[in-house]
Amino acid sequence: MTAKKKVKAEVEVEDYSLNDCLLRGRVSAQATDRELPSGEHVVEFRLIITREAREGVDTLDIAAWSAKSRRSALSLKSGEWIEVAGSVRRRFWQGPSGLASRWQIEAESITRL
């Protein structure tokens, strides 16, 4: 599905962008539940993913925002194999030294393998 965007000269341009990811890996440690200043809750954990040809690993930050994904994340155990479907998000906040940001995977679903 593509969206049409209008640019300066009111010309419609197809938008083929897609922010959809599917990851499989091991849970690095127990997930943590944080309450934000807004009162919202987010459950965060890290997913360990092996690189191609076993040349090391990458550890990705996963954030679960919906009630269902938060419950799933909180039940995970360290070392457990899971699949996460979601999208990449960049989070911004005001830190002590100014504006800060980080990339996360926002989990829409979490499935045990």
N, CA and C of each residue as an Amber inpcrd file, in Angstrom:
protein
   339
   0.8400000  -1.1650000   0.0000000   0.0000000   0.0000000   0.0000000
   0.8850000   1.2270000   0.0000000   0.6440000   2.1510000  -0.8880000
   1.4350000   3.3690000  -0.9400000   0.5440000   4.5580000  -0.6430000
   1.1610000   5.5840000  -0.1340000   0.4420000   6.8230000   0.1360000
   0.9090000   7.8540000  -0.8630000   0.0360000   8.7740000  -1.1770000
   0.4180000   9.8450000  -2.0840000   0.6650000  11.0920000  -1.2730000
   1.7940000  11.7400000  -1.5490000   2.1480000  12.9620000  -0.8580000
   2.1990000  14.0970000  -1.8590000   1.7790000  15.2610000  -1.4030000
   1.8790000  16.4320000  -2.2560000   3.1640000  17.1630000  -1.9180000
   3.8910000  17.5500000  -2.9400000   5.1220000  18.3170000  -2.7520000
   4.9100000  19.7250000  -3.2620000   5.9350000  20.5520000  -3.2090000
   5.8260000  21.9800000  -3.4810000   4.8910000  22.3690000  -4.6230000
   5.0370000  21.8060000  -5.7690000   4.2510000  22.2200000  -6.9330000
   2.9160000  21.4820000  -6.9960000   2.4510000  20.9500000  -5.8340000
   1.1930000  20.2060000  -5.7740000   1.1980000  18.9810000  -6.6870000
   2.3750000  18.4260000  -6.9280000   2.5130000  17.2110000  -7.7180000
   2.4430000  16.0300000  -6.7460000   1.6370000  15.0430000  -7.0640000
   1.5390000  13.8710000  -6.2050000   2.6880000  12.9210000  -6.4980000
   3.3230000  12.4520000  -5.4280000   4.4550000  11.5530000  -5.5310000
   4.1400000  10.3120000  -4.7050000   4.3980000   9.1410000  -5.2640000
   4.1760000   7.8900000  -4.5390000   5.1660000   7.7870000  -3.3810000
   4.6960000   7.2960000  -2.2430000   5.5370000   7.0820000  -1.0780000
   5.6260000   5.5770000  -0.8440000   6.7740000   5.0040000  -1.1170000
   6.9630000   3.5610000  -1.0040000   7.6360000   3.1640000   0.3110000
   7.7240000   4.0700000   1.2550000   8.4140000   3.7560000   2.5090000
   7.6430000   2.7020000   3.3050000   8.3930000   1.9490000   4.1090000
   7.8120000   0.8840000   4.9170000   8.6320000   0.7590000   6.1950000
   7.9770000   0.7730000   7.3210000   8.6520000   0.6150000   8.6110000
   8.0300000  -0.5960000   9.2880000   8.5260000  -1.7550000   8.9390000
   7.9820000  -3.0190000   9.4060000   9.1540000  -3.9660000   9.6080000
   9.3040000  -4.5230000  10.8040000  10.4280000  -5.4340000  11.0200000
   9.9660000  -6.6980000  11.7420000  10.6960000  -7.7580000  11.4890000
  10.4630000  -9.0470000  12.1260000  11.8230000  -9.5320000  12.5950000
  11.9500000  -9.7350000  13.9030000  13.2280000 -10.1210000  14.4920000
  13.0640000 -11.3930000  15.3000000  14.0950000 -12.2390000  15.2740000
  14.1290000 -13.4350000  16.1140000  15.4420000 -13.4300000  16.8680000
  15.3550000 -13.7110000  18.1530000  16.5690000 -13.7350000  18.9510000
  16.2780000 -14.2030000  20.3540000  17.2860000 -14.0110000  21.2350000
  17.1800000 -14.4190000  22.6250000  17.0140000 -13.1980000  23.5150000
  16.2210000 -13.3300000  24.5380000  16.0160000 -12.2680000  25.5170000
  17.2850000 -12.1870000  26.3640000  17.8190000 -10.9670000  26.5490000
  19.0810000 -10.8290000  27.2880000  18.8860000 -10.8570000  28.8000000
  17.7750000 -10.3210000  29.2950000  17.5140000 -10.2570000  30.7410000
  16.0310000  -9.9910000  30.9480000  15.6060000 -10.0730000  32.1840000
  14.2070000  -9.8090000  32.5450000  13.7950000  -8.4070000  32.0770000
  12.6030000  -8.2830000  31.5310000  12.0720000  -6.9900000  31.0850000
  11.7710000  -6.0970000  32.2910000  11.8160000  -4.7900000  32.0660000
  11.5190000  -3.8410000  33.1420000  10.3310000  -2.9730000  32.7440000
   9.4920000  -2.6930000  33.7250000   8.3100000  -1.8450000  33.5240000
   8.6430000  -0.4520000  34.0460000   8.4820000   0.5570000  33.1950000
   8.7510000   1.9390000  33.6030000   7.4920000   2.7700000  33.4670000
   7.2690000   3.6230000  34.4420000   6.1840000   4.5970000  34.3340000
   6.8000000   5.9180000  33.9020000   6.2760000   6.4780000  32.8330000
   6.7810000   7.7330000  32.2980000   6.1460000   8.9160000  33.0280000
   6.7460000  10.1080000  32.9290000   6.1580000  11.2860000  33.5680000
   4.7000000  11.5280000  33.1490000   4.3370000  11.0670000  31.9550000
   2.9700000  11.2400000  31.4520000   1.9850000  10.2850000  32.1360000
   2.5090000   9.3000000  32.8800000   1.6520000   8.2980000  33.5060000
   1.5510000   7.0190000  32.6880000   2.0000000   7.0590000  31.4310000
   1.9880000   5.8600000  30.5850000   3.0320000   4.8690000  31.0800000
   2.8090000   3.5910000  30.7660000   3.7730000   2.5460000  31.1000000
   4.3740000   1.9970000  29.8190000   5.6540000   1.6430000  29.8960000
   6.3400000   0.9710000  28.8040000   7.1910000  -0.1300000  29.4270000
   7.1970000  -1.2880000  28.7810000   8.0410000  -2.3910000  29.2230000
   9.1730000  -2.5090000  28.2120000  10.4060000  -2.5330000  28.7390000
  11.5770000  -2.5590000  27.8690000  12.4460000  -3.7820000  28.1730000
  13.0590000  -4.3130000  27.1220000  14.0200000  -5.4020000  27.2630000
  14.9330000  -5.3720000  26.0540000  15.9450000  -6.2090000  26.0830000
  16.8850000  -6.2800000  24.9660000  16.8340000  -7.6570000  24.3250000
  16.9850000  -7.6320000  22.9990000  16.9640000  -8.8540000  22.2020000
  18.3480000  -9.0550000  21.5930000  18.9110000 -10.2470000  21.7830000
  20.2300000 -10.5700000  21.2390000  20.0280000 -11.3160000  19.9240000
  20.6170000 -10.7860000  18.8590000  20.4670000 -11.3660000  17.5260000
  21.8490000 -11.6910000  16.9710000  22.0420000 -12.9340000  16.5130000
  23.3190000 -13.3530000  15.9380000  23.4480000 -12.8020000  14.5270000
  24.6260000 -12.2700000  14.2200000  24.8950000 -11.7790000  12.8570000
  25.1180000 -12.9560000  11.9100000  25.1080000 -12.6300000  10.6170000
  25.3670000 -13.6710000   9.6080000  26.7220000 -14.3120000   9.8490000
  26.8470000 -15.5620000   9.5060000  28.0850000 -16.3430000   9.6180000
  28.6230000 -16.3280000  11.0520000  27.7430000 -16.0820000  12.0130000
  28.1020000 -16.1200000  13.4390000  29.3050000 -15.2260000  13.7690000
  29.3610000 -14.0650000  13.1380000  30.4530000 -13.1090000  13.3770000
  30.0730000 -12.1040000  14.4470000  29.5290000 -12.5630000  15.5310000
  29.1590000 -11.6750000  16.6170000  27.6570000 -11.5490000  16.7500000
  27.2480000 -10.6600000  17.6400000  25.8280000 -10.4500000  17.9000000
  25.5260000  -8.9600000  17.9300000  24.2710000  -8.6490000  17.7890000
  23.7560000  -7.2960000  17.9890000  22.7150000  -7.3780000  19.0920000
  22.6680000  -6.3640000  19.9280000  21.6730000  -6.2940000  20.9910000
  20.7800000  -5.0960000  20.7140000  19.4840000  -5.3450000  20.5640000
  18.5370000  -4.3010000  20.2030000  17.5830000  -4.0140000  21.3520000
  17.2760000  -2.7350000  21.5500000  16.3080000  -2.3150000  22.5630000
  14.8970000  -2.5050000  22.0250000  14.0590000  -3.1780000  22.7990000
  12.6700000  -3.4330000  22.4300000  11.7760000  -2.7100000  23.4370000
  10.7460000  -2.0400000  22.9440000   9.7810000  -1.3530000  23.8130000
   8.3830000  -1.8900000  23.5220000   7.6700000  -2.2560000  24.5720000
   6.2990000  -2.7600000  24.4550000   5.3680000  -1.7320000  25.0860000
   4.4690000  -1.1700000  24.2800000   3.5880000  -0.0970000  24.7470000
   2.1620000  -0.5560000  24.9970000   1.6270000  -1.4510000  24.1790000
   0.2340000  -1.8750000  24.3480000   0.1350000  -2.7980000  25.5620000
  -1.0500000  -2.8860000  26.1440000  -1.2530000  -3.7340000  27.3240000
  -0.8680000  -5.1840000  27.0250000  -1.2610000  -5.6880000  25.8760000
  -0.9750000  -7.0830000  25.5160000   0.5230000  -7.3180000  25.3650000
   1.2190000  -6.4330000  24.6510000   2.6540000  -6.6350000  24.4510000
   3.4240000  -6.4200000  25.7560000   2.9410000  -5.5340000  26.6430000
   3.5860000  -5.3440000  27.9490000   3.4820000  -6.6190000  28.7890000
   2.2900000  -7.2320000  28.8000000   2.1030000  -8.4870000  29.5490000
   3.0320000  -9.5790000  29.0080000   3.0850000  -9.6960000  27.6840000
   3.9540000 -10.7060000  27.0650000   5.4120000 -10.4690000  27.4360000
   5.8490000  -9.2250000  27.3450000   7.2530000  -8.9010000  27.6310000
   7.6140000  -9.1950000  29.0810000   6.7180000  -8.8790000  29.9990000
   7.0040000  -9.1070000  31.4210000   7.0920000 -10.5890000  31.7800000
   6.5120000 -11.4600000  30.9450000   6.5490000 -12.8990000  31.2350000
   7.7890000 -13.5820000  30.6410000   8.6120000 -12.8510000  29.8950000
   9.7820000 -13.4500000  29.2510000  10.8890000 -13.7310000  30.2540000
  11.6640000 -14.7660000  29.9480000  12.7940000 -15.1400000  30.7940000
  14.1000000 -14.9550000  30.0080000  15.1540000 -14.6550000  30.7210000
  16.4720000 -14.4910000  30.1160000  16.8590000 -15.7500000  29.3360000
  17.3540000 -15.5740000  28.1130000  17.7770000 -16.6950000  27.2800000
  16.6870000 -17.2950000  26.4260000  15.4490000 -16.9000000  26.6330000
  14.3180000 -17.4490000  25.8910000  14.3410000 -16.9490000  24.4410000
  14.0390000 -17.8480000  23.4980000  13.9730000 -17.4880000  22.0780000
  12.5880000 -16.9390000  21.7650000  12.5540000 -15.7750000  21.1080000
  11.2800000 -15.1430000  20.7650000  11.3460000 -14.5290000  19.3650000
  10.1760000 -14.1660000  18.8840000  10.0490000 -13.4130000  17.6380000
   9.2950000 -12.1330000  17.9710000   9.8170000 -11.0120000  17.4950000
   9.1920000  -9.7120000  17.7240000   8.8200000  -9.1110000  16.3730000
   7.5620000  -8.7390000  16.2200000   7.1090000  -8.0190000  15.0330000
   6.8040000  -6.5930000  15.4670000   7.2610000  -5.6360000  14.6940000
   7.0200000  -4.2470000  15.0750000   7.6090000  -3.2750000  14.0890000
   8.0270000  -2.1220000  14.5950000   8.5840000  -1.0760000  13.7440000
   9.6930000  -0.3410000  14.4780000  10.5450000   0.3130000  13.7110000
  11.6650000   1.0600000  14.2670000  11.1860000   2.4570000  14.6300000
  11.5710000   2.9100000  15.8230000  11.1860000   4.2500000  16.2870000
  12.4140000   4.9390000  16.8810000  12.4610000   6.2390000  16.7180000
  13.4900000   7.0280000  17.3860000  12.8060000   7.8550000  18.4540000
  13.2320000   7.6810000  19.6870000  12.6500000   8.3760000  20.8320000
  13.5110000   9.5750000  21.1980000  12.8710000  10.6930000  21.5080000
  13.5570000  11.9150000  21.9280000  13.0850000  12.3030000  23.3180000
  13.9860000  12.8460000  24.1260000  13.6290000  13.3640000  25.4440000
  14.6550000  14.4150000  25.8430000  14.2830000  15.1910000  26.8290000
  15.1690000  16.2170000  27.3490000  15.9680000  15.6190000  28.5010000
  17.2700000  15.5060000  28.3340000  18.1410000  14.9740000  29.3760000
  18.8710000  16.1000000  30.0920000  19.6690000  15.7610000  31.0960000
  20.4040000  16.7770000  31.8580000  21.3520000  17.6120000  30.9970000
  21.8870000  17.0060000  29.9350000  22.8220000  17.7370000  29.0750000
  22.1810000  18.1960000  27.7680000  20.8620000  18.1740000  27.6940000
  20.1720000  18.6290000  26.4920000  19.3370000  17.5320000  25.8600000
  18.9690000  17.7560000  24.6160000  18.1280000  16.8110000  23.8910000
  18.8830000  15.5010000  23.6670000  18.2170000  14.3830000  23.9550000
  18.8080000  13.0590000  23.7720000  17.8540000  12.2040000  22.9480000
  18.3900000  11.1480000  22.3300000  17.5390000  10.2460000  21.5550000
  18.1570000   8.8590000  21.5320000  17.3350000   7.8840000  21.1620000
  17.8100000   6.5290000  20.9220000  16.8290000   5.8160000  20.0130000
  17.3320000   4.7880000  19.3440000  16.5060000   3.9680000  18.4710000
  15.9890000   2.7800000  19.2500000  14.7380000   2.4050000  18.9910000
  14.1190000   1.2360000  19.6050000  13.2700000   0.5140000  18.5700000
  13.0070000  -0.7330000  18.8630000  12.0060000  -1.4800000  18.1110000
  10.7380000  -1.4310000  18.9550000   9.6620000  -0.9200000  18.3850000
   8.3770000  -0.8830000  19.0940000   7.6380000  -2.1710000  18.7610000
   7.4950000  -3.0370000  19.7640000   6.9000000  -4.3560000  19.5690000
   5.3900000  -4.2650000  19.4380000   4.8620000  -4.8100000  18.3570000
   3.4300000  -4.9480000  18.1900000   2.9870000  -6.3260000  18.6540000
   3.8660000  -7.3230000  18.4460000   3.5690000  -8.6750000  18.9390000
   4.8630000  -9.3630000  19.3410000   4.7500000 -10.2040000  20.3500000
   5.8890000 -10.9770000  20.8550000   5.4380000 -12.4330000  20.9290000
   6.1930000 -13.3240000  20.2670000   5.8350000 -14.7330000  20.1920000
   7.0090000 -15.5920000  20.6480000   6.7290000 -16.5450000  21.5140000
   7.7820000 -17.4950000  21.9290000   8.0120000 -18.4990000  20.7970000
   9.2670000 -18.8850000  20.6350000   9.6010000 -19.8810000  19.6040000
   9.8220000 -21.2500000  20.2240000
